[in-house]
Amino acid sequence: MLFDMRIYTCKPGTVPAQLELYKKHGYAPQTRHLGAPVLYGVTETGPINTYVHVWAYDSAADREKKRAAMQADPEWQAFLQKSKEAGHLLTQENRLLNSVTF
């Protein structure tokens, strides 16, 4: 199993607005292609103004196929444009994690 962890940092005070934008415009096309996330959460400790989501894939090839289909979806592209225009996001960090045997 391959996990894709994405960590986003927003401008102070804009996490709720970014999550609402995602809820209205990004959630449907993303989950249509990737399935339900393992986790979608906001940080309680550590760096503030941050949210995290984790997606699970069978393999790197599975991830590549699903993400390519999502990127080709006009509804997903519309969300990305709305997110860019909103200007809430400061940074994004992605980590690919392999599950261990125990």
N, C-alpha and C positions, 0 to 999 in steps of 0.2 A: 504494500500500500504506500502511495506517495501522498504527502500532505503539502498543500500550498498555503503558507501562512502569509498574510498581507497585513502590514501595519501602516496605518495612515495617521498623519499628524495634521491637524487643522489649525487655522488661525484661532486665537483665543475666543471662546464663546460661540464658535460656529459648528461644533460637532452636531448639536441637535438639528440645525438647518441642513447640514450635509446628509445626515441620516434620513431626514424627511424627504429630501430630494431623491435619494436612492430608493426609499420605500415607494414613492410615487412613480418613478421613471426607470429605475435600474433593476429592482428586485425581480420583476416578472421575466425580462429577457435573460437575465443572468441565470436564474434557477431553471429556466426552460432548457438551457444548454448544459449547465453544470450540475443540476440537481440541487438538493438542499445543502446548505453549508453545514459543516460539522459544528462550527461556532461562529457567531457574529456578536461581538460584544464591545463594550466601552471599558476603558481602563478605570480602575478604582484607586490603584496605587501606582507609583512610578511616574513616567512622563504623562503629564495631563494633556488634555485636548487631543486625545488619541483614541482610535478604535481599531479593532482587529477582526479579521475574518479568516477562517480556515476552511479549505475545500479538500475533499478526498478524491483520489483518482486510483484506478487499478495499476497504472504505470505511467511513465513519462509519455508514451505514445497516446494513451488515453487522454491525458491532460492536453497534449498538443492538438488532438482531434477536436475535443470539446471546446477548447479556447479559440481555435480557428473558426469554428461554426459560430461562436458567440461574437467574435470580432466582425464577421460578415453580416450580422443581423442589423438592419437599419434601426431598429428600436434601441439596441444597445449603443450604437453610434450616436443616436439622438441624446441618450442619457449622458454619454461622455462629453458631448458638446455643452449640454446644460450645466454639467459639473464644472467644466472649464470656465464657462461664463460666470458662474456663481463665485468662483475664486476662493472657496473655503480651504482647499487643500494646500498644504505647504510641502510635505514630503510623503513619499511612499517607500516602504521597504518590503521586499519579498524574500521569503525563505522557503526553499523546498526541503522537506524533511522526509526521510525514510523511516518507516516503522521498524522497531527492533523485534527480535524473536520472542520476547517474554512479555 
